Amino acid sequence: MTEASAPPLPPGPVFPQAIVDSLIVRRGRVHITDAIDPARTALVVIDMQRAFTEAGIRSGTDAAKAVIPSINRLAGALRAAGGTIAFSLATFTDAEDGGWPGFYRRMVSPEVAATRVAQLRPSSPLHALDPALDVLPGDFLFPKCRYSAFARGASPLESHLRGLGIGTVIVVGTITNVCCESTARDAMQLGFDTIMVADANAARDQGAHRATLETFIQFFGDVLTTEQLLALIERARRANSRAAE
C-alpha cells in the first residue's frame, strides 16, 4: 500500500469554523502532519509528577490522571517503532538559590513558594512521576526548572534531542496552557516540527486548554489526537517493515 492509498486518519480535534476556514486559506488544509518518522520523533511528557497529578495537592490538576492512558499508549507505540520518550520533572530548590528566583519573588506568596519548593525537591515523594505512567529504563528522565523545557538553562532536553537527530517533538502532559504550551512553542521556534496532543494534555480549566490548542495550531505547529498519532506511527511502522523485506 502506498502513502497515497493509506487509509484516512481518524477524525481530529474539533476547532471553531472560523479557525478551520482561516487555516485552509493560509495553507490549504487544517493539519500539516501527514507522516511521522518514528526514529526522528520524541514524545516529551511534561511534569506528570505526583505533585501535579494527585488529588488534594495544591498544584494538582484534576484532569491529569485522565490523560495517563493516552500518554502510555503513545509512548508504547513510539517506543516500539524506534522513537524517543522523554519525561520532564519540574525540579526546584530554594526560592532564592537559583531554582527560579524570579518566579517566587513576583508570582506567588511566600507560603505558596515554600510549599512548591518542598514538593518539588528531588527528595520529596511528590517529585516522582505518577506511578501509573509506563516508564522504561531506556527513557530519558530530566530535571526542568522553568515552564519551558527548551528555555535557556532550563533542562538538558534540547542537547539530548539534537544528539539523537530528533526533528519532531510531540508534547503531552500538564499543564496544557503553561508548561506544555511554553515547551511546545519554544520547540517550534528552535526548529523542531511540533505537535500538541489534544487528549493527552491536561489543564485546570477547559477554556484555557482549548485556547492554547486553538492558538497553537494557527501559529506554532499541529494539534492531533492520540488516535491520529497512533495511526501515523503504525503507518510508518508498516512502511519500514515493507522496506526491510
DANOR-V451595 format. One line per field, one symbol per residue. phi: phi as a letter, one per 20 degrees, with the letter a starting at -180 (. if undefined). psi: psi as a letter, one per 40 degrees, with the letter a starting at -180 (. if undefined). A space follows every 10 residues. Layout:
phi = ???
psi = ???
This chain:
phi = .egfefgffg gefedggffg ffffffcnae dedcacegfd ccedeeleeg fddefnegef cgffgfeggf ffffffffgf eneddcdecg cddefddofa gffffddcfg ffgffffffd fgfegffffg fffeddgffe dbfbdcgefd fgmfaefgff fffemfdcdd dcpbegecff ffffffgffe oefccddgdc dccecfffgf ffffffffcc adccegffff ffffffffff fffef
psi = hiddeiiiii iaihiidddd ddddddeeid heheihhddf hhhhhhfgid deeiieidei hdedddeddd dddddddddd eeahhhhihh hibidefedg dddddddiid ddddddddde idehdediih eeihhideih hiihfidhee ihediedddd dddefhdhhh hiaihdecdd ddddddddee eihhhihdee ihiehddddd dddddddded aihiiddddd dddddddddd ddde.
